[in-house]
Amino acid sequence: MLAEVNLPLILLAAFVAGVSPGPATLALAGTSMASGRGAGLALASGITTGSLIWSVAAALGLGAMMLANAWVFDLVRYFGAAYLMYLAVKAARSAFSANAAATRSLSGGRRTLYAKGLALHLTNPKAILFFGSLYSLGLPADTSAGDLGLVILAVGVLSTVLFHGYALVFSSRLMTRLYLRMRRWLEAAFAIGFGTASLKILTARLQAS
């Protein structure tokens, strides 16, 4: 039942990942700032589509594991916890680094920018690792296909709002400079968020034992 799915935790982890500075957000910042709001929204649409594809792939893969063997799903949960802890350490190191994050501007028409955004996300193998970790956070092993679909939809809506919101915000040079100036504080918050999510997986397993 959907009541057994920890949807708030899944959405919180997805939100933290979505706002974390990375290739997608930096490309959105540079493109929106250099080419305007329309170009940024086109790029955001491609990135969102890529995110949805990885999300569905990860969910279907986990669903197959759930049906096959419970121990395989437990293994995925531990792997997810380890990967989220890796993201926490990476964010913490970035927070202590004085190097400024560099934006990346992509050029082309709106169709071209959509394709580039899609390619940007689909060629990032870490994306499916993240989504696998994400779903291992709050999905019990007996999650139904219908509930899984609702979770995918919720994460998809969140990704759409975040990436397109970024395109709108980054079309303002002032907001972009403010975002990059706050990068280290944001990375510190992301490190705490990813670390907490990782520990949540491990402690939930220990409590269930």
HELIX and SHEET records of a PDB file:
HELIX    1   1 LEU A    2  GLU A    4  5                                   3    
HELIX    2   2 LEU A    7  VAL A   19  1                                  13    
HELIX    3   3 PRO A   23  SER A   35  1                                  13    
HELIX    4   4 ARG A   37  ALA A   68  1                                  32    
HELIX    5   5 ALA A   70  PHE A   96  1                                  27    
HELIX    6   6 ARG A  110  LEU A  122  1                                  13    
HELIX    7   7 LYS A  126  GLY A  138  1                                  13    
HELIX    8   8 ALA A  145  PHE A  170  1                                  26    
HELIX    9   9 ARG A  173  ARG A  181  1                                   9    
HELIX   10  10 ARG A  183  ALA A  208  1                                  26    
END                                                                             
